[in-house]
Every structure is written in C-alpha cells, then in structure tokens.
Amino acid sequence: MIDVDELTKEYGDVLAVDHLSFTVPSGQVTGFLGPNGSGKSTTMRLILGLDAATSGTATVDGRPYVAQPMPLRSVGALLDPGAVLPSRRAHHHLLALAAGNGIPQGRVAEVLAEVGLESVGRRRTGTFSLGMRQRLGIAAALLGDPPVLIFDEPLNGLDPEGIVWIRSLMRRMAAEGRTVLMSSHLMSEMELTADHLIVIGRGRLIADTSMAEFIAAHSDRQVVVRSPQVEALRRLLADRAGVRTDDVDGVPGLLVTGLEAAEIGALAAAAGLELHELTPRQPSLEQAFVDMTREAQEYRSDKGSTR
Ligand SMILES: Nc1ncnc2c1ncn2[C@@H]1O[C@H](COP(=O)(O)OP(=O)(O)OP(=O)(O)O)[C@@H](O)[C@H]1O
C-alpha cells in the first residue's frame, strides 16, 4: 500500500505538490491523472525518494522508500526509460540491478521474456527504440517481483500490441494482489485499465474515487443530433437545453445536454424538422476528464485570482 500524507514540494516559487493526501490500495490498478504540470511525476519521485519533500510524508507499506531494506524487492518503478547507459547491453543493465538488490541472476532472463525482449537482450540499449527502452524499464521494475508497482506514462512509445500488453500486465499484477499506480494521458486506455482514480490539479487532490463514480460524477449525459436544418434545430433547443456545435466525424451537428433523445425527437417532429441522427453518447473517462479539468480550472482561477 502507498500512503501519501500532506505531501508538499516546492521548487523555488513553484508549488509542484500541495498538501496532497491519498492512499493507493493493493489488489487494483489505480490511475493517476492530472493535466500537464499538475505534479504527477513529482509525486511519484517523492514516493520513490528521488527528491526530498518540502513537508509531509510518502510511505510504501509503512516505510519511506529509502528505508526499504531491498528497494527493488519492495517497489518496482518506471519513471524515465531513458535513464539507462546507452553503451550497456540490456541484460547487463538488469544483471547489475539484480546484483545490487540480492535478486538471483536467473530472474533477468525471466523478466526479459516477460517484456518480449529476450531476442535483443544482448544488444546495447543505445540501439533500442523508445518502446523497447520502455519495455526494458518495465523489466527492471518487475525484476524484484515487488508487491508495489509505480509506472509513470508506461504507454509512451508503445505500439498497439504493446499497449494491450501493458493493460493485461497491469490487470494481472493487480489480480495477484499487488499495488499498482500508473499515470497516463491516454484516457481511453486508462478507462480500460484502472479500477480507481487519483486525480490532481496544480498539485492538489481533485478526486479519489472509483472509475465508474468518476465518470458518472463528471460527465453530463449528452445526445448527438444531426439535421440538415441544424440552425433551426439549434434555435428550437437552445431555450430548453445546453447546445454546442459538434462536428465530430466531420459532419456538423449539435451536442445537446439536459434533454433525453426521445424529448429531442419529439420536439423536432412537432416543429417539422428532419433529423439524420439522434444518438445518446456513452459517457467516457475522456469526456469526464475534460469536463472535470474545466471545473478545476474554474476552481483554480477563483482561488488564484488576486487581481
Ligand atoms: N526539478 C524541477 N525543478 C523545478 N520545477 C520543477 C521540477 N520538477 C517539476 N517541476 C515543476 O513542478 C510542476 C509539476 O511538474 P510534474 O512534472 O510533476 O507534472 P506532471 O503532472 O507529471 O506533468 P506531465 O503530465 O506534463 O508529465 C511543474 O510546474 C514543473 O515545471
């Protein structure tokens, strides 16, 4: 279990993490979300003792990372896949990590196979693509068979097969009872992978909730409506509902909030307007996140406006 308590990090004038508290439980995948610069990587670095907190604490299974007797056996992390010497061969890189953490050498071949790099293990990492470096970073994280895994943007550089592979790896690790914390900007993938979400904005906690609750709480029910008489339809609906232009799929239409599809159909029929599409939109994490971010920005500008 990861415990973050009133964690705060200042870089000069920048408050990167601001009295942040949350718990990441075991047995599920927890997604870590926030707009660019919201403090996700900083929080992960603080949990891993790579940076010192200004105040507050972060512990893994009750101890700070630096106090773990065999860190790689306690926590596996992928933060910066570029942080490998380019002249090092992949399996030498892993052997060195294993030796420093009391991990049997045989484990190196196992994790190389697990991440699909067994055939290139003898190659120098400088010749690796971004996706291959990412896989090597994941191999390093898995090396000590740790109960806690922390992944910062693990999907970067991965091809579609790699993305599906990460999803099943994360799900399997959680099903085995491990604690899995992962950040990603790929919302559709996050929606398929995570059970729980920690959402931050400007270093502060915005949401700590299940995926289903987050989507339900932050996305409005919307209906996509297309019509050859789109302007007349807009005028008809504007008094009764939220109406935005929506040119998803390249066909101009309206995105209507606050009316059911049947109500829109009835109104259009009564006004003699022709409809070409009337589709309730399934709420998604992507939509919820965009809506939430908009709310968070309003919250932030309220709080931040000193002029
Ligand atoms: N070493 C550092 N020195 C100064 N400022 C830093 C440092 N590391 C991070 N910051 C600042 O802290 C804030 C949070 O950055 P952080 O990288 O943690 O965000 P993030 O949520 O991971 O962003 P992204 O989604 O873009 O990866 C940013 O304003 C960033 O510029």
The ligand as a Gaussian input file, in Angstrom:
#p B3LYP/6-31G(d) Opt

LIG

0 1
 N       13.243000      19.715000     -10.883000
 C       12.340000      20.677000     -11.014000
 N       12.671000      21.970000     -10.862000
 C       11.773000      22.956000     -10.969000
 N       10.456000      22.767000     -11.228000
 C       10.050000      21.504000     -11.389000
 C       10.958000      20.401000     -11.299000
 N       10.244000      19.263000     -11.496000
 C        8.951000      19.651000     -11.727000
 N        8.854000      20.979000     -11.665000
 C        7.600000      21.756000     -11.826000
 O        6.631000      21.168000     -10.988000
 C        5.354000      21.182000     -11.627000
 C        4.808000      19.765000     -11.682000
 O        5.571000      19.019000     -12.652000
 P        5.384000      17.454000     -12.869000
 O        6.417000      17.039000     -13.871000
 O        5.362000      16.769000     -11.561000
 O        3.925000      17.378000     -13.521000
 P        3.197000      16.190000     -14.270000
 O        1.797000      16.158000     -13.748000
 O        3.983000      14.941000     -14.157000
 O        3.195000      16.716000     -15.764000
 P        3.121000      15.937000     -17.189000
 O        1.729000      15.393000     -17.286000
 O        3.361000      17.031000     -18.157000
 O        4.178000      14.882000     -17.163000
 C        5.555000      21.843000     -12.974000
 O        5.224000      23.210000     -12.848000
 C        7.031000      21.665000     -13.228000
 O        7.531000      22.699000     -14.055000

